[in-house]
Amino acid sequence: MDFKEKREGNIPYIEISGVEYFDVGKTFDCGQCFRFDKVENSRHSAEYAGVAHGRYVSFASDDGKLYIYNSDMRDFENVWRSFLSVDMDYAEINGDILSYSSGTVMDEAMEYGSGIRILKQEPYEALISFIVSQNNNIPRIKKIIESMSAKCGERINLADGMEKHDSGRSSMSAFPTCQALLELGESGLAELKTGFRAKYIYGAAEMLSNGAIDLSSLEADADLQTCIDGLCKIKGVGLKVASCAALFGLGKYDAFPIDVWMKKVAEKYFADDEQEFSSARFGKYAGIAQQYLFYYERYKNS
């Protein structure tokens, strides 16, 4: 890959050439991330803009090139290189997945979902976001998270020239800190339409704030089960939410979230499979396999 820092008027941007297995549309519209929206009338084949790591940024793609607007090379190296998992070898990953599942629906699902890349999101934000996701649909999840951010997140100014890379749907606010959520309180969270999740969001913020849960330690531990068990100590966090937080926030690529869509996949395609439908069935990149299967069933067959 080749990395270049360029400018579009006042806006710095990064152009990455030679990118394989990276589809911006599929990556930001597969249910793993809730703060990015499509930029309409973009000159690129696909462009999504939103807030991550306290920055407003847009990601676009065309013919093997990836563009990151409102980012210089320092931001890219410090934030976006990891966030986008640019250095992960998806040819090797896909080969590993197929070594476990060739001859099953995985072949077709992988082809259909080619270009999905698992983002490395901020662990705390991923955890709170997937608590919000419980028994919820994506539009409502996005609305609640934007409302929380607008209410008590730090305000972000739209840089001059970024208007053409703006989705028009962002609150232009950073994700709220633990302290901000604690100050808002359960009642304040409930006012933002979080429903029964208010007490769980507050409880998670409290445990993170007082050190009862240390996400850095869970991330550093190589064992997935240790990570899952630690996250499940938070009231309201079950196996599915913990698996999502582990996969999308803590870099545990063997985490295998099972929701209603994946239950459909199991019943429809793996009912006669002698192996258990779990992370062990799909290897060390089970979470990436899960995204291919989820995307395939959710978008092609719904």
C-alpha positions as CSV (number, residue, x, y, z in Angstrom):
1,M,0.0,0.0,0.0
2,D,1.0,3.6,-0.7
3,F,0.1,6.4,1.7
4,K,0.1,10.1,0.7
5,E,-1.0,13.2,2.6
6,K,-2.8,15.7,0.3
7,R,-5.1,18.7,0.7
8,E,-8.5,19.7,-0.7
9,G,-8.6,23.4,-0.1
10,N,-8.2,23.8,3.7
11,I,-8.9,20.1,4.4
12,P,-6.0,17.7,4.8
13,Y,-6.7,14.1,3.7
14,I,-4.9,10.8,3.3
15,E,-5.0,8.8,0.1
16,I,-4.2,5.1,0.4
17,S,-3.5,3.2,-2.8
18,G,-3.4,-0.5,-3.3
19,V,-6.1,-1.3,-0.7
20,E,-7.6,-4.7,-1.0
21,Y,-10.6,-6.2,0.7
22,F,-11.9,-2.8,1.9
23,D,-15.4,-1.6,1.0
24,V,-16.3,1.6,2.8
25,G,-20.1,1.1,2.2
26,K,-20.1,-2.5,3.6
27,T,-17.8,-1.7,6.5
28,F,-19.9,1.2,7.8
29,D,-23.3,-0.3,7.0
30,C,-22.9,-3.7,8.5
31,G,-24.1,-3.0,12.1
32,Q,-20.7,-2.8,13.8
33,C,-20.5,1.0,14.2
34,F,-23.3,3.5,14.9
35,R,-21.9,7.0,14.4
36,F,-21.3,7.0,10.6
37,D,-23.8,7.9,7.9
38,K,-23.7,7.9,4.1
39,V,-22.6,11.2,2.5
40,E,-25.2,11.8,-0.3
41,N,-24.0,13.1,-3.6
42,S,-20.4,12.3,-2.9
43,R,-18.0,12.3,-5.9
44,H,-16.8,8.9,-4.6
45,S,-18.4,5.6,-5.2
46,A,-19.0,5.3,-1.4
47,E,-18.4,7.8,1.4
48,Y,-19.4,7.7,5.1
49,A,-18.9,10.5,7.6
50,G,-19.2,10.7,11.4
51,V,-17.4,10.9,14.7
52,A,-14.8,8.6,16.2
53,H,-12.1,9.2,18.8
54,G,-13.5,12.8,19.3
55,R,-12.9,13.7,15.6
56,Y,-15.3,14.3,12.7
57,V,-14.0,12.5,9.7
58,S,-15.1,10.9,6.4
59,F,-13.9,7.8,4.7
60,A,-14.4,7.3,1.0
61,S,-13.3,4.7,-1.6
62,D,-12.9,4.4,-5.3
63,D,-11.2,1.8,-7.5
64,G,-8.8,0.4,-4.9
65,K,-8.1,3.7,-3.2
66,L,-9.2,4.7,0.3
67,Y,-9.6,8.4,1.3
68,I,-9.6,9.8,4.8
69,Y,-10.8,13.4,4.9
70,N,-10.0,15.8,7.7
71,S,-6.9,13.8,8.7
72,D,-3.2,14.5,8.3
73,M,-0.5,11.8,8.5
74,R,-0.1,12.2,12.2
75,D,-3.8,11.5,12.9
76,F,-3.6,8.6,10.5
77,E,-0.7,7.0,12.3
78,N,-2.1,7.7,15.8
79,V,-5.7,6.9,15.2
80,W,-7.1,5.8,11.8
81,R,-4.5,3.2,10.9
82,S,-5.6,1.1,13.9
83,F,-9.3,2.1,13.7
84,L,-9.6,0.9,10.1
85,S,-7.4,-2.2,10.7
86,V,-5.5,-1.2,7.6
87,D,-2.6,-3.5,8.2
88,M,-4.7,-6.7,8.7
89,D,-4.2,-9.2,5.9
90,Y,-7.7,-10.1,4.8
91,A,-6.4,-12.5,2.1
92,E,-4.8,-14.6,4.9
93,I,-7.8,-14.1,7.1
94,N,-10.3,-15.3,4.5
95,G,-8.1,-18.3,3.7
96,D,-8.1,-19.2,7.4
97,I,-11.9,-18.9,7.6
98,L,-12.4,-21.1,4.6
99,S,-10.0,-23.7,6.0
100,Y,-12.8,-24.3,8.6
101,S,-15.8,-23.7,6.4
102,S,-15.1,-24.3,2.7
103,G,-18.0,-26.0,1.0
104,T,-20.6,-24.4,3.3
105,V,-22.6,-21.2,2.8
106,M,-19.5,-19.3,3.9
107,D,-18.1,-19.4,0.4
108,E,-21.0,-17.4,-0.9
109,A,-21.3,-15.2,2.2
110,M,-17.6,-14.2,2.0
111,E,-18.0,-13.3,-1.7
112,Y,-21.1,-11.3,-1.0
113,G,-19.6,-9.5,2.0
114,S,-16.1,-9.1,0.5
115,G,-14.7,-5.7,1.6
116,I,-16.2,-5.8,5.1
117,R,-13.4,-4.9,7.5
118,I,-13.7,-5.1,11.3
119,L,-13.1,-1.7,12.8
120,K,-11.0,-1.3,16.0
121,Q,-13.3,1.0,17.9
122,E,-12.7,2.8,21.2
123,P,-13.4,0.0,23.8
124,Y,-15.5,2.1,26.2
125,E,-17.6,3.5,23.4
126,A,-18.2,0.1,21.9
127,L,-19.3,-1.3,25.2
128,I,-21.8,1.5,25.9
129,S,-23.0,1.4,22.3
130,F,-23.8,-2.3,22.4
131,I,-25.5,-2.0,25.7
132,V,-27.8,0.5,23.9
133,S,-28.2,-2.0,21.1
134,Q,-30.0,-4.5,23.3
135,N,-33.5,-5.4,21.8
136,N,-33.1,-2.4,19.5
137,N,-32.9,-1.7,15.8
138,I,-30.1,0.2,14.1
139,P,-32.0,3.5,13.4
140,R,-33.0,3.8,17.1
141,I,-29.6,2.8,18.3
142,K,-28.0,5.5,16.2
143,K,-30.6,8.1,17.4
144,I,-30.1,7.3,21.1
145,I,-26.3,7.4,20.8
146,E,-26.4,10.8,18.9
147,S,-28.8,12.1,21.6
148,M,-26.4,11.1,24.4
149,S,-23.5,12.7,22.6
150,A,-25.4,15.9,21.8
151,K,-26.5,16.1,25.5
152,C,-23.2,15.7,27.2
153,G,-20.4,15.1,24.7
154,E,-17.8,17.6,23.8
155,R,-18.8,19.8,20.9
156,I,-16.9,19.4,17.6
157,N,-16.7,22.2,15.0
158,L,-17.1,21.3,11.4
159,A,-13.9,22.4,9.7
160,D,-14.1,24.8,6.7
161,G,-14.4,22.8,3.6
162,M,-15.8,19.6,5.2
163,E,-19.3,20.6,4.1
164,K,-19.1,18.5,1.0
165,H,-18.0,15.5,3.2
166,D,-20.8,15.9,5.7
167,S,-23.6,13.4,6.1
168,G,-25.8,16.1,7.7
169,R,-26.9,13.6,10.4
170,S,-24.2,14.0,13.1
171,S,-24.7,15.8,16.4
172,M,-21.1,17.0,15.9
173,S,-20.3,15.9,19.4
174,A,-17.8,13.5,20.8
175,F,-19.1,10.4,22.6
176,P,-19.7,11.3,26.2
177,T,-17.2,10.4,28.9
178,C,-17.9,8.1,31.8
179,Q,-18.0,11.1,34.1
180,A,-20.5,12.9,31.8
181,L,-22.8,9.8,31.8
182,L,-22.6,9.6,35.6
183,E,-23.5,13.3,36.0
184,L,-26.4,12.8,33.6
185,G,-27.7,10.0,35.9
186,E,-30.2,7.2,35.3
187,S,-33.1,9.7,35.0
188,G,-31.2,11.8,32.5
189,L,-30.3,8.8,30.4
190,A,-33.9,7.6,30.6
191,E,-35.1,11.0,29.2
192,L,-33.0,10.2,26.1
193,K,-35.2,7.2,25.3
194,T,-32.8,4.6,26.5
195,G,-35.6,2.8,28.4
196,F,-34.6,-0.2,30.6
197,R,-31.0,0.3,29.3
198,A,-30.6,3.5,31.4
199,K,-29.6,1.6,34.5
200,Y,-27.3,-0.6,32.7
201,I,-25.5,2.3,30.9
202,Y,-25.2,4.1,34.3
203,G,-24.0,0.9,36.0
204,A,-21.3,0.3,33.3
205,A,-20.1,3.9,33.6
206,E,-19.9,3.5,37.3
207,M,-17.9,0.3,37.2
208,L,-15.5,1.7,34.6
209,S,-15.1,4.9,36.6
210,N,-14.3,3.2,39.9
211,G,-12.0,0.6,38.4
212,A,-14.2,-2.4,39.0
213,I,-13.8,-3.1,35.3
214,D,-10.6,-2.4,33.5
215,L,-11.0,-2.5,29.8
216,S,-7.3,-2.1,29.1
217,S,-6.5,-5.3,31.1
218,L,-9.3,-7.2,29.3
219,E,-7.9,-6.1,26.0
220,A,-4.4,-7.1,26.9
221,D,-5.4,-10.6,28.0
222,A,-5.2,-13.0,25.1
223,D,-8.0,-15.3,26.4
224,L,-11.4,-14.5,25.0
225,Q,-13.3,-16.2,27.8
226,T,-11.5,-14.1,30.4
227,C,-12.6,-11.0,28.5
228,I,-16.2,-12.2,28.1
229,D,-16.4,-13.1,31.8
230,G,-15.0,-9.8,32.8
231,L,-17.5,-7.8,30.7
232,C,-20.4,-10.0,31.9
233,K,-19.8,-8.7,35.5
234,I,-21.5,-5.6,34.4
235,K,-25.2,-5.8,35.1
236,G,-27.2,-6.0,31.9
237,V,-24.3,-7.3,29.8
238,G,-24.9,-10.8,28.6
239,L,-23.0,-13.0,26.2
240,K,-24.1,-11.3,23.0
241,V,-23.3,-7.7,24.2
242,A,-20.0,-8.9,25.7
243,S,-19.1,-10.7,22.5
244,C,-19.8,-7.5,20.4
245,A,-17.8,-5.3,22.7
246,A,-14.9,-7.8,22.6
247,L,-15.0,-8.1,18.8
248,F,-15.5,-4.5,17.9
249,G,-13.8,-2.7,20.7
250,L,-11.2,-5.0,22.2
251,G,-9.8,-6.7,19.1
252,K,-10.9,-10.2,20.0
253,Y,-11.4,-11.5,16.5
254,D,-12.4,-14.9,17.8
255,A,-15.5,-13.5,19.5
256,F,-18.7,-14.8,17.9
257,P,-21.8,-12.7,18.7
258,I,-25.0,-14.6,18.2
259,D,-28.2,-12.5,17.7
260,V,-31.5,-13.3,16.0
261,W,-29.9,-13.1,12.5
262,M,-27.2,-15.5,13.5
263,K,-29.7,-17.9,15.0
264,K,-31.4,-17.8,11.6
265,V,-28.1,-18.6,9.9
266,A,-27.5,-21.5,12.3
267,E,-30.9,-23.0,11.7
268,K,-30.9,-22.4,7.9
269,Y,-27.4,-23.5,6.9
270,F,-25.7,-25.3,9.8
271,A,-28.5,-27.4,11.3
272,D,-27.0,-30.7,10.1
273,D,-23.4,-29.6,11.0
274,E,-22.0,-31.9,13.7
275,Q,-19.8,-29.1,15.0
276,E,-21.1,-26.6,17.5
277,F,-22.2,-23.2,16.1
278,S,-19.7,-21.2,18.1
279,S,-16.4,-19.4,17.8
280,A,-14.6,-22.8,17.9
281,R,-16.4,-23.8,14.7
282,F,-14.9,-20.9,12.7
283,G,-11.4,-20.5,14.1
284,K,-9.3,-17.6,15.3
285,Y,-11.2,-15.2,13.0
286,A,-14.6,-16.4,14.0
287,G,-15.8,-12.8,14.5
288,I,-15.0,-11.9,10.9
289,A,-16.7,-15.0,9.7
290,Q,-19.7,-13.9,11.7
291,Q,-19.8,-10.6,10.0
292,Y,-19.8,-12.2,6.6
293,L,-22.7,-14.5,7.6
294,F,-24.6,-11.7,9.3
295,Y,-24.3,-9.4,6.3
296,Y,-25.2,-12.1,3.8
297,E,-28.4,-13.2,5.7
298,R,-29.4,-9.6,6.6
299,Y,-29.0,-8.0,3.3
300,K,-29.1,-10.6,0.5
301,N,-31.8,-12.8,2.0
302,S,-34.1,-10.4,3.8
